[in-house]
Amino acid sequence: MGVKPALTGQLAGRSAGYYARLALTDDVKRDAYKLRYRCYLNAGHIQPNSSELFKDKYDDLPNASTIVIYDDETPLASVRTCLLARGTDLTSPALETYPEEVEALLNADQDNPFAGRGIEVTRLVRSPEAENNQGLVFLLYRMAGYIALCAHSQVHLACVRTNHAPFYRRLGYQAASEPRIYPGLTCKMQLMASDRQRYDQLRHKVPVMDPLGGTTGNLNGFFLGEPVALSLAR
């Protein structure tokens, strides 16, 4: 799998002050829900609501984790992961929207000792003010990738708008379904899938996406909700 120069060429720019938090407290969760609302409303994918927050039933699941990226104290971007495991009742938007396709992916590669473990990366948003900051997408995928590595996820899933599919193909994803209505949004989304091997190839070729590549601060407290410093340059 090749990674075009444009992937790394868009990363020039300041990154001082960026850090990530896992949304374990009410304040950080609210920052994530506010970012989603502002992003989706700005794009025309939801209707306004009085709370000015966007939250769904998957946020409270035990297999869901939400990450928020801050620039100093300003929340700029967020993403959620949902872990999946074959033979369990763990679920995610992708599994409920594309059940046959996701189950087939989880049932593949039976000889792998970690076969049947998957992760969906979902609710990837940037604030309207930062919607052209491509570096934030790489930081979000870096931290989501850390969760995937810790969970030994072999199947990587993302549901994307068709106009975003070319970018995801450059990240190693391949189309796994036709576009369908996705929970909570008015637009159709296409299931795309990658795997651990392609993810490892990507993070070694594009170090800015590698949580272990030297551009991430101390990760020891990440799962406790402690801030983790992030950089876009070595």
N, C-alpha and C positions, 0 to 999 in steps of 0.2 A: 504494500500500500504506500503510495507516495503522498507527501504533504507539500502542497504548493507553497512557493515563497510568500505568497500573499498572507498565508496563515500567520507567519511570524512578522511580516512587514508591517502589520497593523498595530503592533504592540509598542512601538516607540511612543513614549509619553510618560508623564510622571506617574509614579505609583507610591510616593511617600505618603504614609499615613493610612494605607489600606490595611484592614484586618478583618478577619472572619470570626463570627460567633455562631455556635449552634443555638437554635432558638429553644432554650429551656425555661426562660423566665417570661412572664407576661409582657414585659416591655419589648423584648426582642421579637417575640411572636407578633406583637402588634406592629412592629416595624415591618415585618415580612408581609403581613396581611395588607398593610397600607401601601406598600410598594406594588403588590399584585393589583390592588384596586386601581391605583393611578396608572399603571402600565396598561392594563386591559381596557380601562375606560378611555384612555388616550388613543388606543388603537381601534376603538369601536367594537370590542368583543363582548362587552357587558353593558347592562343598563345601570344608571346611577342608583345608589342606595344611600339611606340616611346615615349609616354607620361609616361610610367611606372606607370599608374594609372588605377584603375578599378572603373568605375562609370556606373550606368544604369538609365533608365528613372524613376524608382521608387524613386530615391534619391530626386527628386524635388517635389514629391507629398506632399500636406499639411498634410497627415496622417502619414508621414514617419519621424522617428527620428533616428539619428545615434549617438552612444556612442563610445568614445575612452577611453581606459585605458592607463595611463602612469605610468612608473616607474621613478620618478623624472621628467625629461624632455623628456624621451624616450618613444615614442608610442609603445605599445606592443600588443594591442589587440583591436578589434572593433566588434560591432554588430549593426544591424539595426532592428528597429521595424516598423511594418505597422499596424495601427489600422483599424479595419473593423466594420461596423455597418449594420445590416440587413435593407434593404429598402433604402439604400443610394448608391451613385456612387463611394464610396471609394473602392479602389482596392489594390491588392498586388500580388506578384509573385504566391503565393499559390492559390489565388482566380482565377487567369487567367490560371494556369496550371491544377488545379483540381476543376473546377467551380461547378460541381454537388456535389462533396463531401463537399466542404467548405460551400456551400449554405445550404446543409442539416444540417450541424453542427450549423450554425447560426440560423436556423429555429427551432431548438429543444428547449425544456424547456420553453414553451410559458408563463408559470405562473410566472417565475422569473421577477421581475421588471426591471432587467438589461439584460434580454434575448436579444440575437441578437448582442451583443457586443463581438468583437474578437480582437486578436492580433496575428500577425505573427512575430516570431523571426527569422531573416534571416541575411545573410552575416556575420556569426560569424567566425571570423578569429583571428589567432595569428601570430606574426612575425615568420619567420623560426627559429630565435634564441630562441624563447620562445615556440616552438611547443609542448614541453613536459611539460610545466608548466600548469598542470591541474587546479591549483587554479585560473588561469585567466578565465577559463570557468565559474566557480562558481561566480566570480565577475561580468562577463558580464550578466549572468542570474539574478544576484541580481539586477542590475540596470535596465535591461529590465523588471524585475518583478515589480519594482517601477512604471514604466510607466503603466504596466498592472493594478496595484492597483489603480492608480490615474484615469484611464479610466474606471474602473469597468468592465474590460474585463472578460467575462465568458467562452469564447472559446480560448484556447491557441494552436497555430499552429507552427509547425516546419517542414521544408523539409530537410531530412537528407539522406546521403549515407547509403546504407543498412548495411554496416559494423559498422556504428555508432548507429544503431537502438537499440542494447541492452543497451547502456548507456542511451539513451532517455527513454527507458522503465523504467529504475530505477528512472527517474525523473517524472514518472507518465504518460508519453505519451504512446499512443497506435497507431498501424498502422491504417491508414484511407484510404489508396490507394495502388495500385501497383506502382513500380518505374516508373518514366517518366523523359524525358529530361526537365531540369529546365532552365529558362531563363539565358543566359549568360555563362553557363558552358557546358563542353563536357560530363560530367558524368550524370547518371540518379539519381534522388532523389525520396525518398518516403515521402508522406505526413504522418505526425504523429500528433496526437491531444491529448490535455489534457483539463482540465477545472478548474474553480476557486476552486472548492472543493479540488481537488487533489493537486493543487498548494498550497493552504493553509496548507494541511497536510504535504507537502514536506518542506515548509519553516519553519514550527514549529519543524520538526524532524531534519532538517539540518540548523541550525541557520546561517551558513555562506552564505546561499542563501537568507536569509531574509533581505530585505532592512530596515526593522524596528527592527532588532534583536540585535542592540547594537554594530555592527561592521562597521557601516557606519557613516560618519561625517554629518555635517549639510546639510540637503537637501533643505533648503529654496531657495537657489540660483541655484539649478540644472537646472530648465527649463529656466533660464536666461543665461546658459552657464558657470556658475561659477564652479570651481573645487570642487569635493566632495571627501574627504579622505576616503580610503577603507582599511580595515584590514581583514586578514584571521583568526584572533584569537581574542578572547575577551580580 
